[in-house]
């Protein structure tokens, strides 16, 4: 019996209408898009009744799992009270969420400003930094991703994404090295953060620099710097009087085994952005949090119309309490370790590196483990397509497009991870024979 609430004819019609009426910004790999009829925990079901193990958490949004009953209840209760008001005013839900966030963040943060998405949150972060310093330039990391709107694209490294703006971006932003330890030419065992040599001089040559923006751990590829790397970056920026903008859009809210990934490094930034899972999967919600010195000079011009939506705020607060009460942050840490061990145990010649900080990370695929030659895109695409056909929902990421990005809901179990790993073992073997 089908697990779908629709007949086969209805399901086919929905897929056809999606193709006819819905615009998407990318071409579809095999089997996509999935038109989802229902979702629960780590599993989604399409309109034809096929189940998928969602290792994307709804594109890194549903940290507490799909349709967690506590989040659903909080959103439902809020629907009967107030939905949204002018940005000039506030709601009880938004006030309570702001208080919770500020108390969870470092003492350098005093208030939260709400918007509707991660790109927008980073736009406001850039605006804040420029307003308080009176300077225009911002440094970002190689391989960085901070969004796809025009301002956030200027601190996003991908040339493909930058070119999508259709015009040359301004010259106020520039890149500094990130920590890609797996591909460090000196090797991780001899790390003295040499990748940062010359950064101080580069910043000194740009005296109009206001800030550095960075994720604590880069989501694109799951690149986690060693503590001494961040210590050196932080020392350089403080010596130069730069603000630090920490982007927690993808790394925050339990994803890395800490409430916020900056806790791994003891960072105390002047500005923190967040989004993705902040709404608990209910609507769109993002934050740009800052210290009093930044806030005093902040002029947003206006506030996003739906910023701080009461229903999203109520759901977001319930999500945070769920993470804490159900110890899902601890589960993220433990399951990340389990994922790491299970993937290495495959001893597959195409798995060059396994990187997890909590449940942020994945496996980097190579054609040769000794030379670290990147696995061909054709093979990576075949692996993704085969996993998809077997009911495994993943994305591909990384600087070279060769990282299987594995960021499931923080509710995932060891049994579900093992199911995926067995599937991956079979898929890797099958694709290797076919290419």
Buried (B, 14 or more C-beta within 10 A) or exposed (E): EEEBEBEEEEBEEBBEEEEEEEEEEEEEEEBBBBBBBBBEBBBBBBBBBBEBBBBBBBEBBBBBBBBBEBBBEBBEEBEEEEBBEEBEEBBEBBEBBBEBBBEBBBEBBBBBBBBBBBBBBBBBBBBBBBBBBEBBBBBBBBBBBBBBBBBBBBBBBBEEBBEEBEEEBEEBBBBBBBBBBBBBEEEEEEBEBEBBEEBBEBBEEBEEBBBBBBBBBBBBBBBBBBEBBBBBBBEBBEEBEBBBBBBBBBBBBBBBBBBBBBBBBEBBBBBBBBBBBBBBBBBBBBBBBBBEEBBEEBEBEEBBEBBBBBBBBBBBBBBBBBBBEBEBBBBBBBBBEBBBEBBEEBEBEBBBBBBBBBBBBBBBBBBEEEEEEBBEEEBBBBBBBBBBEBBBBBBBBBBBBBBBBBBBBBBBBEEBBEBBBEBBBEBBEEBBEEE
